[in-house]
Amino acid sequence: MIAVEVSYTDSDYVRVIRFMVERQTKIFMIMLVLGAIIMTLLLYRSNPEGFHWWALPAIAGLVFFLFYFARFMQRFNIGRQLKGVPGIKEPYVFTFNEEGIAIAGRLSSTNIKWEAIVKACESSTDFLFYTTKRFAQFLPKRAFGHNEEMNELRVLLSQRLGDKARLLA
């Protein structure tokens, strides 16, 4: 049995949500760049003699503005949502055993059997336990006292989840 206590911060939630939507972010960036290229080509094609060189940096600036504005709004919305959740920054205890994962806090608790986990991922900063394709419980690595506990968790995840566990080490 492995037991770990963690208190979450707003940065934890932002970091994990960004990790979970990384693919959508890449698609969004590709669409922005393609849109900028198409817009530039349409402007040039409509009037090649009247096309001004400053249009290229202006469009590139617009792309970067839209990307960073979207990231800012994502962080702002996450912070706004977290303000209304009672006990969100209080400590939670994660307990890992042969049956599954138990997560307990002052106001809520849940038990997740290993069979309910569709995927477990390890990032450079967190462990994520997906119960659906787009929803995961997460545990920041900073909650572990030492590497031996993390290694024990990796072994347990590999044994219980097999190919569903995507671990770094």
QUIQUI-V747296 format. One record per residue. RES is the residue in one small letter. PHI is phi as a letter, one per 30 degrees, with the letter a starting at -180 (NA if undefined). PSI is psi in radians with two decimals (999 if undefined). D_FIRST is the distance of its C-alpha to the first C-alpha in Angstrom with 2 decimals. Layout:
res->RES phi->PHI psi->PSI d_first->D_FIRST
res->RES phi->PHI psi->PSI d_first->D_FIRST
This chain:
res->m phi->NA psi->2.40 d_first->0.00
res->i phi->b psi->2.24 d_first->3.80
res->a phi->b psi->2.28 d_first->6.62
res->v phi->b psi->2.36 d_first->10.13
res->e phi->c psi->2.42 d_first->13.48
res->v phi->b psi->2.49 d_first->16.53
res->s phi->c psi->2.17 d_first->20.16
res->y phi->d psi->2.67 d_first->22.09
res->t phi->c psi->2.89 d_first->25.64
res->d phi->e psi->-0.67 d_first->28.47
res->s phi->d psi->-0.60 d_first->28.31
res->d phi->d psi->-0.84 d_first->24.72
res->y phi->d psi->-0.76 d_first->25.98
res->v phi->d psi->-0.82 d_first->29.15
res->r phi->d psi->-0.78 d_first->27.51
res->v phi->d psi->-0.70 d_first->25.09
res->i phi->d psi->-0.70 d_first->27.94
res->r phi->d psi->-0.66 d_first->30.16
res->f phi->d psi->-0.74 d_first->27.67
res->m phi->d psi->-0.50 d_first->27.44
res->v phi->c psi->0.36 d_first->31.26
res->e phi->e psi->-0.72 d_first->32.14
res->r phi->d psi->-0.77 d_first->33.92
res->q phi->d psi->-0.61 d_first->35.99
res->t phi->d psi->-0.72 d_first->36.90
res->k phi->d psi->-0.74 d_first->38.20
res->i phi->d psi->-0.74 d_first->40.23
res->f phi->e psi->-0.77 d_first->41.58
res->m phi->d psi->-0.74 d_first->42.70
res->i phi->d psi->-0.74 d_first->44.36
res->m phi->d psi->-0.69 d_first->46.18
res->l phi->d psi->-0.82 d_first->47.36
res->v phi->d psi->-0.79 d_first->48.71
res->l phi->d psi->-0.72 d_first->50.38
res->g phi->d psi->-0.71 d_first->51.88
res->a phi->d psi->-0.73 d_first->53.26
res->i phi->d psi->-0.80 d_first->54.77
res->i phi->d psi->-0.74 d_first->56.35
res->m phi->d psi->-0.73 d_first->57.66
res->t phi->d psi->-0.79 d_first->59.18
res->l phi->d psi->-0.69 d_first->60.81
res->l phi->d psi->-0.72 d_first->62.23
res->l phi->d psi->-0.75 d_first->63.66
res->y phi->d psi->-0.75 d_first->65.19
res->r phi->d psi->-0.58 d_first->66.55
res->s phi->d psi->-0.54 d_first->68.16
res->n phi->a psi->1.44 d_first->70.22
res->p phi->e psi->-0.63 d_first->69.91
res->e phi->d psi->-0.52 d_first->72.71
res->g phi->c psi->0.06 d_first->71.22
res->f phi->d psi->2.23 d_first->67.65
res->h phi->c psi->2.51 d_first->66.72
res->w phi->d psi->-0.51 d_first->64.43
res->w phi->d psi->-0.22 d_first->62.57
res->a phi->d psi->-0.63 d_first->61.12
res->l phi->d psi->-0.93 d_first->58.55
res->p phi->d psi->-0.52 d_first->56.91
res->a phi->d psi->-0.75 d_first->57.21
res->i phi->d psi->-0.71 d_first->55.30
res->a phi->d psi->-0.73 d_first->52.67
res->g phi->d psi->-0.69 d_first->52.33
res->l phi->d psi->-0.71 d_first->51.94
res->v phi->d psi->-0.84 d_first->49.13
res->f phi->d psi->-0.69 d_first->47.23
res->f phi->d psi->-0.81 d_first->47.91
res->l phi->d psi->-0.70 d_first->46.57
res->f phi->d psi->-0.87 d_first->43.38
res->y phi->d psi->-0.52 d_first->42.64
res->f phi->d psi->-0.71 d_first->43.79
res->a phi->d psi->-0.72 d_first->41.30
res->r phi->d psi->-0.72 d_first->38.45
res->f phi->d psi->-0.80 d_first->39.69
res->m phi->d psi->-0.62 d_first->39.93
res->q phi->d psi->-0.85 d_first->36.39
res->r phi->d psi->-0.74 d_first->35.07
res->f phi->d psi->-0.81 d_first->37.51
res->n phi->d psi->-0.67 d_first->36.49
res->i phi->d psi->-0.80 d_first->32.75
res->g phi->d psi->-0.72 d_first->33.53
res->r phi->d psi->-0.72 d_first->35.84
res->q phi->d psi->-0.66 d_first->33.32
res->l phi->d psi->-0.47 d_first->30.62
res->k phi->d psi->-0.53 d_first->33.15
res->g phi->d psi->0.05 d_first->33.30
res->v phi->c psi->1.99 d_first->29.60
res->p phi->d psi->2.42 d_first->28.76
res->g phi->i psi->0.22 d_first->25.62
res->i phi->d psi->-0.52 d_first->25.00
res->k phi->c psi->0.15 d_first->24.62
res->e phi->d psi->2.82 d_first->22.59
res->p phi->d psi->2.51 d_first->18.97
res->y phi->b psi->2.52 d_first->16.20
res->v phi->c psi->2.14 d_first->12.51
res->f phi->c psi->2.21 d_first->10.31
res->t phi->b psi->2.14 d_first->6.90
res->f phi->c psi->2.24 d_first->5.59
res->n phi->b psi->-2.99 d_first->4.67
res->e phi->d psi->-0.39 d_first->7.60
res->e phi->d psi->-0.57 d_first->9.98
res->g phi->l psi->-2.56 d_first->10.03
res->i phi->c psi->2.28 d_first->9.92
res->a phi->c psi->2.29 d_first->10.82
res->i phi->b psi->2.12 d_first->13.23
res->a phi->b psi->2.34 d_first->14.97
res->g phi->b psi->-3.08 d_first->18.06
res->r phi->d psi->-0.66 d_first->21.02
res->l phi->c psi->-0.24 d_first->23.05
res->s phi->a psi->2.81 d_first->20.82
res->s phi->a psi->2.73 d_first->17.53
res->t phi->b psi->2.65 d_first->16.59
res->n phi->b psi->2.28 d_first->14.29
res->i phi->b psi->2.06 d_first->14.62
res->k phi->d psi->2.64 d_first->14.20
res->w phi->e psi->-0.59 d_first->13.97
res->e phi->d psi->-0.41 d_first->17.61
res->a phi->d psi->-0.23 d_first->18.71
res->i phi->d psi->2.09 d_first->17.88
res->v phi->d psi->-0.37 d_first->21.14
res->k phi->a psi->2.52 d_first->20.31
res->a phi->b psi->2.28 d_first->17.85
res->c phi->b psi->2.59 d_first->19.72
res->e phi->c psi->2.17 d_first->19.26
res->s phi->c psi->-3.08 d_first->22.22
res->s phi->d psi->-0.32 d_first->23.22
res->t phi->b psi->-0.23 d_first->21.87
res->d phi->b psi->2.82 d_first->19.27
res->f phi->c psi->2.32 d_first->16.77
res->l phi->c psi->2.36 d_first->18.30
res->f phi->b psi->1.78 d_first->17.06
res->y phi->d psi->2.24 d_first->20.30
res->t phi->c psi->-0.22 d_first->20.83
res->t phi->b psi->3.08 d_first->24.55
res->k phi->d psi->-0.54 d_first->26.69
res->r phi->b psi->0.15 d_first->27.29
res->f phi->b psi->2.31 d_first->24.52
res->a phi->b psi->2.56 d_first->21.13
res->q phi->d psi->2.59 d_first->18.43
res->f phi->b psi->2.69 d_first->17.90
res->l phi->b psi->1.98 d_first->15.87
res->p phi->d psi->2.47 d_first->18.10
res->k phi->d psi->-0.42 d_first->17.15
res->r phi->d psi->-0.27 d_first->18.77
res->a phi->d psi->-0.34 d_first->15.82
res->f phi->d psi->2.41 d_first->13.90
res->g phi->d psi->-0.63 d_first->15.04
res->h phi->a psi->2.94 d_first->15.52
res->n phi->d psi->-0.44 d_first->15.57
res->e phi->d psi->-0.70 d_first->13.01
res->e phi->d psi->-0.75 d_first->10.16
res->m phi->d psi->-0.72 d_first->12.25
res->n phi->d psi->-0.68 d_first->12.78
res->e phi->d psi->-0.74 d_first->9.20
res->l phi->d psi->-0.74 d_first->9.20
res->r phi->d psi->-0.75 d_first->12.62
res->v phi->d psi->-0.80 d_first->11.86
res->l phi->d psi->-0.76 d_first->9.34
res->l phi->d psi->-0.74 d_first->12.10
res->s phi->d psi->-0.73 d_first->14.76
res->q phi->d psi->-0.79 d_first->13.57
res->r phi->d psi->-0.53 d_first->13.07
res->l phi->c psi->-0.31 d_first->15.97
res->g phi->h psi->-2.16 d_first->18.33
res->d phi->d psi->-0.27 d_first->21.47
res->k phi->d psi->-0.18 d_first->20.31
res->a phi->c psi->2.08 d_first->18.19
res->r phi->c psi->1.68 d_first->20.65
res->l phi->c psi->2.66 d_first->19.18
res->l phi->d psi->-0.68 d_first->21.32
res->a phi->c psi->999 d_first->20.02
